[in-house]
Amino acid sequence: MEIENKIRDQIEAILVNDARNLSEIKKMASADEPLEAETLADERNLYHRIINSYRSAVNEVNKLLEQNIASLSGFYRIVESIKEKEDFQEICARIVDCLLQDFEADYGGILFPEGDHTLCLEGIREERKLLRIHTSDSLLGNRQFEQELARMAAESGPDCLVIEDIYRETRFNSVDFPAVVRSVLCLPILLHNEPVGFIILSHSLPNFFHENHVRILKILGVLVAHLRFLHRDGNAPSAARPAASPDRANIENPEVYSAVLMSFDTRNDYGRHVPLEREPLREIRMRLQHVLEGKESVLFYGEKELLVLMPGVSSESLPSRVCSLSEAFRQWRSEQSGEQRNARLNLGFSACDGEEDLSRTLEVASLVMHPESGE
């Protein structure tokens, strides 16, 4: 109905304007010099303008239809990718991955700020796609960005917050944004009418997000809220949990590989988060080796990080493999005491084809894992 009214208003405007012009011309014509009317040419010109207006409206409708189909297809892909998954972290990782692929966002994130139990999943699609899972209550490694965005979302209430151009928001003047942040969309995830988390998208162009993004994201927000309610302890309820099945249905492809970069920290006696020492890292490495498959391997990367290489593992299989690594770490942590019992895992992962440079993949992963070092 809105499109029909718009088309009618445009055609009426053309007719009214044409009648007004003709009336003015007739008034200007004197009795001694009668108006030379070219009725056929005038009508032809009028019809052309009406047809062009109608054509423009139809193109707008077709564009809107394409956007709706693309958004619904993206939402269907999200539901299809998570419908048989149990681990909440894996579910969120797959959702962020789909947001980057199907919603054309340059950055996507899901944040559940819960103090020491904060869960944040972030994905960046710049030079290549890379996802990060961590427990820090900061987005893109910037605490101020997260805090200001949360304040603006709180001011918007349950509605979706859309920032058309973040550089025009004075409260972000002191924030040094990466290239993937220009227009921002932030939706609160509500449980019992209270925000328990946020879904965040950004794009490198201003005014990128439209109403269809908001509509689909609201539906997704309800779905994520329900999943959060079911996974309050991080796992699906035992009564609803199906028999475990391997997520390696896809045959290993020798032309692809996946890399997972893992760092660990803990809280010391002064309340500060510090990296784990070498000996605990060795213990974690030994524990991770028990869940590796095929030709996968886990190596030391630098002084305080571990690198897991997964030849043949595609992007479809990668989230479940990351889930198994995270579970192995949680089991190790449950057996510890003292500072190590409070250890936290921060990991970034990406799947690449055989033509991409591993060193460049690791460089991008390191920048995403430690965004503060890239400033």
N, C-alpha and C positions, 0 to 999 in steps of 0.2 A: 504494500500500500504506500509506503514512503517513496519508493521509486516511481510509482504511478503518479503520485501527486507532484513529484519533482518534474516529470516529463510534461504533465499538463500545465504546470506553472510556467515552464520554459516556452511552450508553444503559445500559451495565452499572452505571454510577455512579447513574443515576436509579433503576434497579430495586433495587439494594442499599440505597440510602437510603430508598426507599419501604418495603421489607420491614423495615428497622430501625425506622422510625417506627411501623409497624403493630404490631411486636412490643412496643415500649415502651408503646403505648397499651393493648394487651391486658394487660400486667403491671400497669398502673395501675388497670385496671378491677377492682372488687371482685366477689366471688361474688354478693353481694346485689343489686348493680346491674350486670347484664350489659351488655356493650358493644352499643350500637345500631349495627350495621354497615349502611352504605349502599354495598353492594358495587358496584352499577352506577355510582354517582357517583364512587366512588374510582377505579374502573378507567378511567372516562372522563377523569378528571383526569390519571391516569398516562399514558394514550395521548396526550393533548394535549401533555404535557411531552416525550414521546419524539418526537412529530412536530415540535415546535418546535426541538428539538435537531437533528433530521435536516435541517430546513429551513435552520437556521443553517449547518450543515456544507456543504450544497449551495451556499448563497450564497458561502461561502468558496472552494469549488472553482471556481465560475463566475468569481469575481473573479480568482483565480489564473490561470485560463484566459485571461481578457481581458488580463491583464498579459503573459502569455507571447506571445499573438498580437501585441500592440502592440510588444513588444521585438523579436520576429522580423521584423515589418514594418519597424521602424526599421532593423534590421541589413540587410535586403534593400535598402532605399532607399540605404543607404551604399554597398553593393557595386554597385548599379546606377549610382550617380552617379560612381563612380571607375573603372569597368571599362575605359574607353577613354581614360583620361588618362595623360599621360606625365610631366608635371612633378610632382615630389614635393611641392613647396610647394602647388600647386593641389590635389593629392590630400588633403593634410592640411587645407586650408581647407574643402574640401567635407565632410570627415568632421566637423570641428568644427561646421559649419553644420547637419548632420543631427543631431548630438548635441543641439543647442539645440532643434531642431524636434520630433524624435521621442522623445527621452528626457526632455523637459520640464525640462531643466536650465536654471538661470538663468545659469550660467557654465560654459563648457567650454574646455579648453585641451589642447594637445599640446606638450610641451617636450622638446627634445633639447639638453641642456647640453654644449656642446663648445667652451668658451672663446670665441675670436674667431669661431668658426663656429657659435655657438649659433643654433638655430632655434626660435622660439616662436610659436605661433599661438593666439590667444585670442579667444573670442567671448562677448559679454554680451547677454542678453535681459532688459532691464529696461523702460525706456520704449519702446525699439525695439531691434531686433537690429542689432549692429554687430560686425564682426570686425577683428582687429588682427594684423599679422604684423611681428615685430621680431627683433632679434638680441641682446636683453638677457636675461641669466639671472635675470630677476625676473618673478614672476607678479603681475598686477594692479598693477604698478609698485612692488611691495614686495619687496625682496631678502630680508628676514627671513622673510616668509611662505614664499617658495620654499625657503630653506635649512632651516627647521624641518620643512616638509612632506617634503623630501627625506630628512631624518634619520629621521623617523617611518616613511617608506616603506622605508628601509634596514633598520630594526629589524624590519619586518614580513616582510622577505625577498621571495620571489617572490609572496607572497600579496597580494591587493588590500587596501589600507588603507581602512577606512570609519570616518569620524569622525561620530558621530551628532549631536553639538552642539559646534562648535568653541569656543564660549564657556566650555565646561567643561574645556578643555585649558589647564592653567596655563602651558605654554610659549608660548602665543599671547596671554598677557595684555597684552603691550605692543604688539600689532599692532592697528591701526585698520582694521577690515574694512569694505568696502562692504556694502550691503544684500543683495547677491546671495550672500553667503557665510554660511552657518549650518551646514548639513550638508555634508560633503565626502567625495568618493570619489576615491582616487588609486591607479592601477594601473601598476606598472613595466612597461616594454616591454623584453623580454629578448632578447638575442642571445648565443648560446653561454653561456647561463645567467648572463649579466652584464647589469645594467640599462643601456640606452643612452638611455632617455627615459622619459617618464611621460605618461599620459592622466589628466587631472584634470576632475572635474565637481563643481559645488557647487549648492546650492539655498538659497533664503532661509528655508526651513522646516527645523526639526530633524527627525531621523529620517525623512528623505524617501526615501533610497535603500534598496532591498530586495534580496533574493537574486537576483531575475531581472536587475536592473541589473548585478550582479557577474558573473553567468554570461555575459551577452551581451558585457560589456566585456572579459572574458577572451578570448573568441573574437576580438573586434576587436583586442585587443592583439597576438595572434598574427599577424593579417593585417597590421597596421601594421609589426610587426617584420620580416616577410618583405619588405614593400615597401621598408623602410629598407635591408635587405640588398641589394636589387636596385638601389637608387638611392643607392649610397654616394657617388657624385660629384654627386648632386643631379638626375641625369637617368636615364632608362631606358637599359638597355644597347642599343647600336645595333642588335644583331641582332634584338632584340625590338621595335624601334620601328617602328610602322606609318607609312604615308605620312601626312604632316600633313594635317589636315582642319580647316576652320574650325568653331568652336564657336558659331556664330551661327545655329543651325538655327531657333531661335525668331524669328518675325517681330517686328521692333521694335514695342513697344507705346508709343504716345504718352502713355498714362496713367501710366507709371512713369519713374523716372530713377534713376541711380546716382551716387554721389559717392565719390571716393577721395582721402583726405588723406595727403600724403607728406611726411615730414621726413627729413633726412640729417645724419649726423655722421661725424667721422673722429677718429683718435687723433693728438694733437699730440706735440711732442718730449718732453713731460713725462709721456706715457702717459695723458693725460686725453682723454675723448671730448668734442669740441666741435662745434657746428653748422658746416655748410659755409658758406663765404662766398657772397656774391651772384653773383659771376662763375661759379663752378662750377654754381650753381643754374640760371643762364641756359643753360649748355651742356646740362645734363640736360633742361631744359625743351624745348630744340630737338630733342634726341634722342627725347624722348617723343612729340613731335608727329608723328614719322614712323610711329608705330604706332597713332595714333588713327584711328577710323573714323567715317563719317557726320558727325553734328553734334557730335561730342565735342570738348572743348577743355581745355587745361591752362593754369591761371592761377596767379599768385603769391597766396599766402594768408598774410598777415602778412609778416614779414621773412625768415623762414627755412624756409618750407614751400611746397609746391605743391599745388594743388587741381585734380583732374581731374573734370569734369562729363560725364556720359554719358547724355544724353536717350534714352529708349526702351530702355535696357539693363535687363533683368530680373535677379532674383537668381540664376536658373539660368545666365545667361550671364556674370555678373559675375566669378566666380573665374577663368575663362579670360582675361578682359580684364585682370584684375590680374596674371595670369601674364605676359602680353605686356609690361606696363609694367615688371615686375621684370626681365624679360630684357633690355629696352632699357637699364635702369640698369646691369645687370651688364656689358653690352657696352661702355658708356661707361667704366665703372670699369677694365676690362681694358686700355683704351688710355691710362690715366693713369699718372703717376709721383709719387713723393714721398708726402705725406700723403693726397692724393686717391685713391691706389691702395688705401687702407685704408678708404674711405668705406663706410658702412653705411646701409641703407634701413630705415625704419620707416613702415609705412602702415596706415591703417584704412579700411574701406570698408563701405558699406551701400547697399541698394536700397530705394527708397521709392515709394509710389504718389503720384499727382498731387495728392492732398488734403493731404499732409503738408507741413509748413513746412520749407523748405530751411534757413533760419537755425537752426531747432531741431535739424535733422539735423547741421549743422556744429558746433553747440554740444556735442551728445552725442559726436560724433566727436573733438572737441578734448579732452574730458574723458577719453575712453578712451585717446587717444594720449598724454596727459600726466596720468596718474592722480595723480602726486605733486603737481600744482598744485591738485587739488581738495580737498586735506586742509585 
